Amino acid sequence: MSDGIEEARGRLAVIRFEGKKCIHARQCVLGRPDVFVPNVEGEWIHPDRATPDEIAALAQSCPSGAITYERLDGGKAEAPPLVNVARVRENGPVALHGDLEIAGKPALRATLCRCGASQNKPYCDGSHTAAGFSATGEPAAKESSPLA
């Protein structure tokens, strides 16, 4: 498929993978190593090894939105969550889950750079590791006096 998106078509679902958005959280490989087979030559995504519901759950566990799916069985497509959520990943990006528009394109999940070193802005590309970025996302502790 064009624009850097790999597509694996199965009988009941299509899985799409956009490598430029992947932050290597490994939810896909650890969750279903039979569907996402690491370190192989050739095809590495196998949609027919899981049900459409399993594929949907697996894609929705991908924090970056690098994995998306299309159901061919008549099941429901991924919908935005009821409440938009932002999670700060320790020493890494901010992970968003919501009804989003990023760089003019709709999205439901994304991990955005907060270190400034990504070569794929606004998305995280893992450059924070080499840059030595360190930030917890927690506010700095302050001295406080006990209440009376």
N, C-alpha and C positions, 0 to 999 in steps of 0.2 A: 504494500500500500504506500502511497506517496506521503509526503510531509513527515517522514520518520516514524510512522505508526505501523507496527507489525499487526497483522490480522490473522487469527487462526479460526477457521470456520468449522464448526461441528454440525451434527445433525439437528441439535436442539438449541444451540447457542453459539454466538460469535464472541471471542475474546479479543480485545485490542490492547496493545502494549505500546506506550510511548516512552521510549528509553530516556529521552531528554528530561522527563519529569521524575524518573525513578530516583529515590534516595536510598535504595537498598535496605529498606526496613525488613525485608525477607519474609513478610507475612505470607506471600504467595508460595515461596519454596518450602517454608517450614510448615505451612498449613496444608498444602497438597503437593508434595514432591512428585506425585504421579501426573499431575496436570501441568505444573511448571517444573520441568526437568532441568536442573542446572548443569553447566559444563559439558554440554554435548554438541556435537557437530550437527548442523541441519535443524530440523523442526524440534522445538523445545517446549511449545505450548500445545496441550492436547485437550481440547474442550470435551471430547466424548468420554473422558475418563471420570467425569463428574456430572451430577444432575444440574439442570439450570438453577435450581435453588442453591446448590453448593457453590456454583460459579458466582452467583450474585453475592453470596455472603463473603466469598474470597475476595472479589473485586472491591466490595465495600469496606473490607478491612485494610485496603491499601491506602495509607495516609496521604500519598502524593497525588492520587488520581491517575497515576501512570497506567493502571489497569482499569479498563472499562469493559462493559459487556452489552450485548444485545440478545434478548431472548427471542428464539424462533418458535417457541412452544405456546405462545399466547400469554405467557406470564407477564406480570407487571415489570416495567422498567424501573431503574433506580429513581427515587424521588428525593427531593431535598428534605433534610431533617426538619422537624417542627421548630427547632431552635437552632440558629446558627451557632457554631462552636469554634473557638480558637484555642489551640493547645500549644504551649511553648515547649519545644523539645530541648532537653538539657544540652547545652553547648551546640545547638543546631538550629534548624529553621522553626518557623511558626507553621503549624499544621491547621488548615482551615477546612471546615465541613459545613456547607451551607449552600444557599442559592446564590452562586457567585458569578461574576463576570470579571475575568482577568485578561488583560491585554486584548480586550475586545471580543473575547471568546467565552461562551458559557462554560461553567464547571461546577461540580458538586464537591470535589475534594482537591486540595492543593497544598503543597509545602513551599513556602516563600522564604527566600534568603533574608537573613537578618544580620549576617556578618559583613556583607558588602563585597565579598570576594567571588561570588558566583559568576561564571562566564555565560550563564543561561538565565539572567535576571528577567522577570522577577522570581523565577523558580530557583530553588536550592539545587546545586549540582554536587554537593559534598565538599566543596572547596573549604568549608569551615575547618575541616580536620587539618589540612595542610597549612592553613592560615593560623592555626593555634587559637581559634576563637573560643572564648570561654565566657559563658553567661548562663545563669540558671533561669532567668525569667522571674526570679523572686526579688522583691524589693530588698534593698540593703537594710540590715538590722540597725536599729537605733537604740540608744540607751533610753530607758524610760523609768520614771519614778513610780513606786507602788502607790496605789490608790489609798486615800485616807481611810 
